[in-house]
Amino acid sequence: MFAGTYTALVTPFQNDQVDEAAFTRLVEGQVAAGITGIVPVGTTGESATLDHAEHNRVIELGVKAAAGRCKVIGGTGSNSTSEAISLTVEAEKLGCDGVLLVAPYYNRPSQEGLYRHFGKIAEATKLPIILYSIPARCGIEIGVEVTARLARAYPNIVAMKEAGGSVERVSALRGALPPEFTILSGDDSLTLPFMAAGAEGVISVASNVVPGEVVALVNAALAGNFSKARGLHFRLYPLFKDLFIEPNPVPTKHALSLRGEMRPDVRLPLCEMGEATRAKLEATLRQLQLIP
């Protein structure tokens, strides 16, 4: 259902308010590049520092700007099950095509707690659900066994964004899950090896900056043209790494600001890039001819 390239959109700010015009322009650029879908208010969208009204407004803007030309997957995860249900229900009302649910962070539930958490959300919506396992941020992994159990019990749990950094885990998930269950890479630099092991695309940060090239990489791999995909991977690999040289999405917003697409503003506790890391990112952008 969700094979392809999805952009984990940044949320532009101006004067500490959501810059709606810049956000709309960003979505237009994504659609023009042939993106499969957009993911507003995920981690890259600074969901942790948006209030509920802002969160819902950004999803609303994404649905409106996409206008049916690409899929819209709302980030509605929380470490509170009731809050995640509330955000998910609102995303359904706003017209999302699906939701992305990160593992509960900080409270670190057991695998049984994870099962019940995602199950309660699945019961509250008709939307397709993409689970999001990122243990480096959450302190907990959505286990292979509980993922398979959820997929069997809840027909609307249909995909996983896998950001654990392990190709072996992709193989384990692929072996445990039905063929129609979609696995998406959660790391740009691992998209190619993950797809070789059975993933079918990516939820990408880099595609904020180079959507067309990430789409081309994924499409080549989906078509079995791994020679072409490998060439694109090695071209983009320095960018994949440098967009995480400081906390996400600080470098991505800085890159977009250099092209005049938005301000580089982030909300505390995030802050602007340091001088040395900024220089390194800018050198990579110039090498790729993405800025003058």
C-alpha positions in Angstrom: 0.0 0.0 0.0 2.7 2.5 0.9 5.6 1.5 -1.4 7.5 4.5 -2.7 9.1 7.8 -1.4 7.6 9.9 1.4 9.1 13.1 2.7 9.2 13.7 6.4 8.4 17.4 6.0 10.1 20.2 7.9 7.7 22.7 9.5 8.9 26.3 8.5 8.7 29.0 11.1 8.8 32.8 10.9 8.6 34.9 14.1 8.1 31.6 16.0 4.8 31.0 14.1 4.2 28.3 11.4 5.1 29.9 8.1 2.1 28.6 6.1 3.1 30.1 2.8 6.6 28.5 2.9 5.0 25.2 3.9 2.6 25.3 1.0 5.5 26.1 -1.4 7.4 23.1 0.0 4.5 20.8 -0.7 4.2 22.1 -4.2 7.8 21.3 -4.8 7.4 17.8 -3.5 4.4 17.2 -5.8 6.3 18.5 -8.8 9.2 16.2 -8.1 6.9 13.1 -8.2 6.9 12.3 -4.5 4.7 9.4 -3.4 3.6 11.1 -0.3 4.3 13.7 2.4 4.5 13.2 6.2 3.7 16.4 8.1 4.5 16.7 11.8 6.8 13.8 12.3 10.0 14.2 14.2 11.4 16.2 11.3 8.4 18.5 11.5 9.3 19.3 15.1 6.1 17.8 16.4 7.5 17.8 19.9 7.3 21.6 20.1 4.1 22.2 18.2 0.9 22.6 20.3 -2.2 20.6 19.3 -3.8 23.4 17.4 -0.5 23.9 15.4 -0.1 20.2 14.9 -3.6 19.8 13.4 -3.2 23.0 11.3 0.0 21.7 9.7 -1.8 18.4 8.7 -4.7 20.4 7.4 -2.3 22.6 5.3 -0.6 19.4 4.0 -3.9 17.9 2.9 -5.0 21.1 1.3 -1.7 21.7 -0.6 -1.4 18.1 -1.7 -5.0 18.2 -3.1 -5.0 14.5 -3.8 -1.9 14.7 -5.9 0.2 12.6 -3.4 -0.6 10.8 -0.2 -0.6 12.6 3.1 0.5 10.6 6.2 0.0 12.5 9.4 2.4 12.1 12.2 0.1 11.3 15.2 2.2 9.3 17.6 2.6 10.0 21.3 3.8 8.4 24.5 0.2 8.9 25.7 -2.3 6.4 24.1 -5.2 8.8 24.6 -3.3 11.7 23.1 -2.3 9.5 20.1 -5.9 8.5 19.6 -7.1 12.1 19.7 -4.5 13.2 17.1 -5.2 10.2 14.9 -9.0 10.8 15.0 -8.4 14.4 14.0 -6.1 13.4 11.2 -8.8 11.2 9.8 -11.3 14.0 9.9 -8.8 16.3 8.1 -8.5 13.9 5.2 -5.2 12.1 5.7 -4.5 8.9 3.7 -2.8 7.3 6.7 -1.0 8.0 10.0 2.5 7.4 11.3 2.7 6.2 14.9 6.1 6.3 16.6 6.8 4.0 19.5 5.9 5.6 22.9 9.0 7.4 24.1 10.4 8.1 27.6 7.9 5.8 29.4 9.4 2.8 27.6 6.5 0.3 27.8 6.9 -3.5 27.6 6.2 -5.3 24.3 2.7 -6.2 25.6 2.2 -2.5 26.4 3.2 -1.6 22.9 0.7 -4.1 21.5 -2.1 -2.7 23.6 -1.1 0.9 22.7 -1.1 0.4 19.0 -4.2 -1.8 19.2 -6.3 0.9 20.9 -5.3 3.4 18.3 -6.1 1.0 15.5 -9.5 0.4 16.9 -10.2 4.2 17.0 -9.6 4.8 13.3 -10.2 3.4 9.8 -7.0 4.9 8.5 -4.1 2.7 7.5 -1.4 2.8 10.1 2.4 2.9 9.7 4.3 1.9 12.8 7.5 3.7 13.5 10.4 2.0 15.3 13.3 4.2 16.2 14.9 2.9 19.4 17.7 5.6 19.4 15.0 8.2 20.1 12.4 6.2 22.0 14.6 3.9 24.0 12.5 0.9 22.9 12.1 -1.1 19.7 8.8 -2.4 18.3 9.7 -6.1 18.3 9.4 -8.3 15.3 7.0 -10.6 17.1 4.7 -7.9 18.3 4.7 -6.3 14.8 3.6 -9.6 13.3 1.0 -10.0 16.1 -0.4 -6.5 15.4 -0.5 -7.1 11.6 -2.6 -10.3 12.2 -5.0 -8.7 14.7 -5.5 -5.3 13.1 -6.0 -5.1 9.3 -5.3 -1.4 9.2 -1.8 -1.8 10.6 -0.1 -2.2 7.3 3.4 -0.8 7.3 6.5 -0.1 9.4 9.0 2.8 9.2 12.1 1.0 10.3 14.9 3.2 11.7 16.8 0.8 13.9 19.9 0.8 11.6 19.9 -2.9 11.0 19.6 -4.7 7.7 19.3 -8.0 9.6 16.1 -6.6 11.3 14.6 -5.8 7.9 15.2 -9.5 6.9 13.6 -10.6 10.2 10.5 -8.4 9.7 10.2 -9.4 6.0 10.2 -13.1 7.0 7.7 -12.7 9.8 5.2 -10.4 8.1 2.8 -11.0 5.2 4.0 -9.9 1.7 1.4 -7.1 1.6 2.9 -5.5 4.7 5.1 -2.6 3.6 8.5 -1.9 5.2 10.0 1.6 4.7 13.5 2.7 5.5 13.6 5.4 8.2 17.2 6.4 7.3 18.2 7.8 3.9 21.7 6.3 4.0 20.2 2.8 4.5 17.4 3.0 1.9 19.4 1.1 -0.7 20.5 -1.8 1.6 17.1 -2.0 3.2 15.4 -2.3 -0.2 17.8 -5.0 -1.2 16.6 -6.9 1.9 12.9 -6.4 1.2 11.9 -2.8 2.1 9.9 -1.0 -0.5 10.8 2.7 -0.1 11.7 5.4 2.4 10.3 8.0 4.6 13.1 10.5 3.8 14.6 13.6 5.3 16.9 14.3 2.4 13.9 14.5 0.0 13.1 17.9 1.6 16.2 19.1 -0.3 16.5 16.7 -3.3 13.1 15.1 -3.7 13.5 14.2 -7.4 16.8 12.3 -6.8 15.5 10.3 -3.8 12.4 9.4 -5.9 14.7 8.2 -8.7 16.8 6.1 -6.3 13.7 4.4 -4.8 12.1 3.9 -8.2 15.2 2.3 -9.6 15.5 -0.1 -6.7 11.8 -1.0 -6.9 12.3 -1.8 -10.6 15.3 -4.0 -9.8 17.8 -1.6 -11.3 20.2 -1.7 -8.4 23.1 -0.4 -10.5 21.3 2.9 -11.1 20.1 3.0 -7.5 23.6 2.4 -6.3 25.0 5.3 -8.4 22.4 7.7 -6.9 23.1 6.4 -3.4 26.8 7.1 -3.7 26.1 10.6 -5.2 23.7 11.5 -2.4 25.5 9.7 0.5 27.5 12.8 1.7 24.3 14.8 1.9 22.5 11.9 3.7 25.2 12.1 6.4 25.6 15.8 6.6 21.9 16.4 7.1 22.4 14.7 10.4 25.6 16.5 11.4 23.5 18.3 13.9 20.1 17.4 15.3 17.4 16.9 12.7 15.9 19.1 11.2 18.4 21.9 11.8 20.7 21.1 8.9 17.8 20.5 6.5 16.2 23.8 7.3 19.6 25.5 6.9 20.0 23.9 3.5 16.5 25.0 2.4 17.2 28.6 3.7 20.3 28.8 1.5 18.0 28.4 -1.5 15.6 31.0 -0.3 12.8 28.5 0.4 12.2 29.3 4.0 13.9 30.7 7.1 16.2 28.3 9.0 14.3 28.9 12.3 13.8 26.1 14.7 12.2 26.0 18.1 14.2 25.6 21.4 15.7 23.3 22.6 16.9 23.1 19.0 19.1 25.9 17.8 21.0 27.1 14.8 24.0 25.2 13.4 27.5 25.9 14.6 30.1 27.5 12.3 32.1 24.4 11.6 29.2 22.1 10.9 27.5 24.8 8.8 30.6 25.1 6.6 30.8 21.3 6.1 27.2 21.1 5.1 27.5 24.1 2.7 30.6 22.5 1.1 28.6 19.3 0.4 25.7 21.3 -1.0 28.1 23.1 -3.4 29.7 19.9 -4.4 26.3 18.5 -5.4 25.5 21.8 -7.1 22.5 22.4 -4.9 23.6 26.0 -4.0 25.9 28.4 -5.8 
